[in-house]
Amino acid sequence: MNFFGSYGLGALAAWGKQTRQMALLFYLAVFCALLSYFMDPRERVDIAIAISLILFIYSSSPWRINARWNQYFSLLADSSCSLFLTHFG
C-alpha cells in the first residue's frame, strides 16, 4: 500500500458517514488493506488501517467528546493532515 492507498483509506473514512454505499466502500477498502497486510506485513499498512478505523468509528458514532476536547482534536487534525502529506514518503 502506497501513499495513495493510505490517503484513500483516510478519505473513505471521512466520506463513509455520508451514505451507506460509501460506508460499504470503506469496509471493502479496509478488507483489501488487511489482505495486503497479511500478504506483506509492513508497519505503514498497519498504521493506516488502524487510524482510518479510529477516524471512521469516531466520526460515525452518536456520542461526542465535550467541546474542549473537540477543539483540541480539531487543532490536531488540521496540523496532522499537512504533516502527514509532507512526511509520509
C-alpha positions as CSV (number, residue, x, y, z in Angstrom):
1,M,0.0,0.0,0.0
2,N,1.5,3.3,-1.0
3,F,0.7,6.9,-0.2
4,F,-2.5,6.9,-2.3
5,G,-3.8,3.8,-0.6
6,S,-3.3,5.3,2.9
7,Y,-4.7,8.7,1.8
8,G,-7.6,6.8,0.2
9,L,-8.4,5.0,3.4
10,G,-8.5,8.3,5.2
11,A,-10.7,9.9,2.6
12,L,-13.1,6.9,2.6
13,A,-13.2,7.1,6.4
14,A,-14.3,10.7,6.2
15,W,-16.9,10.0,3.4
16,G,-18.1,6.8,4.9
17,K,-20.5,8.5,7.2
18,Q,-22.3,10.3,4.4
19,T,-24.1,7.3,2.8
20,R,-24.4,3.6,3.3
21,Q,-22.7,2.9,-0.1
22,M,-19.7,4.9,1.0
23,A,-19.5,3.0,4.3
24,L,-19.6,-0.3,2.4
25,L,-16.9,1.0,0.1
26,F,-14.8,1.9,3.1
27,Y,-15.3,-1.6,4.6
28,L,-14.2,-3.1,1.3
29,A,-11.1,-0.9,1.2
30,V,-10.2,-1.9,4.7
31,F,-10.7,-5.6,3.8
32,C,-8.4,-5.2,0.8
33,A,-5.8,-3.4,3.0
34,L,-6.0,-6.2,5.6
35,L,-5.4,-8.7,2.8
36,S,-2.4,-6.6,1.7
37,Y,-1.1,-6.5,5.2
38,F,-1.4,-10.3,5.7
39,M,0.4,-11.0,2.4
40,D,3.2,-8.5,3.1
41,P,3.2,-7.2,6.7
42,R,4.5,-3.6,6.9
43,E,4.2,-1.1,9.7
44,R,2.8,1.6,7.3
45,V,-0.1,-0.5,6.3
46,D,-0.8,-1.4,9.9
47,I,-0.9,2.3,11.0
48,A,-3.0,3.3,8.0
49,I,-5.6,0.7,8.8
50,A,-5.7,1.5,12.5
51,I,-6.0,5.2,12.0
52,S,-8.7,5.0,9.3
53,L,-10.8,2.7,11.5
54,I,-10.4,5.0,14.5
55,L,-11.5,8.0,12.4
56,F,-14.4,6.1,10.9
57,I,-15.7,4.9,14.2
58,Y,-15.3,8.3,15.9
59,S,-16.9,10.2,13.1
60,S,-19.9,7.9,12.8
61,S,-20.6,7.4,16.5
62,P,-23.6,9.1,18.1
63,W,-21.6,10.2,21.2
64,R,-19.1,13.0,21.1
65,I,-16.5,14.2,23.5
66,N,-17.1,17.5,25.2
67,A,-16.4,20.8,23.3
68,R,-13.0,21.4,24.9
69,W,-11.7,18.0,23.6
70,N,-13.3,18.6,20.2
71,Q,-11.4,21.9,19.8
72,Y,-8.2,20.1,20.7
73,F,-8.8,17.2,18.3
74,S,-9.7,19.7,15.5
75,L,-6.5,21.6,16.0
76,L,-4.5,18.3,15.9
77,A,-6.4,17.2,12.8
78,D,-5.7,20.4,10.9
79,S,-2.0,20.2,11.6
80,S,-1.6,16.4,11.3
81,C,-3.1,16.4,7.8
82,S,-0.4,18.7,6.4
83,L,2.3,16.9,8.4
84,F,1.1,13.6,7.0
85,L,1.1,14.8,3.4
86,T,4.6,16.2,3.6
87,H,6.3,13.5,5.6
88,F,4.6,10.2,4.6
89,G,7.1,9.3,1.8
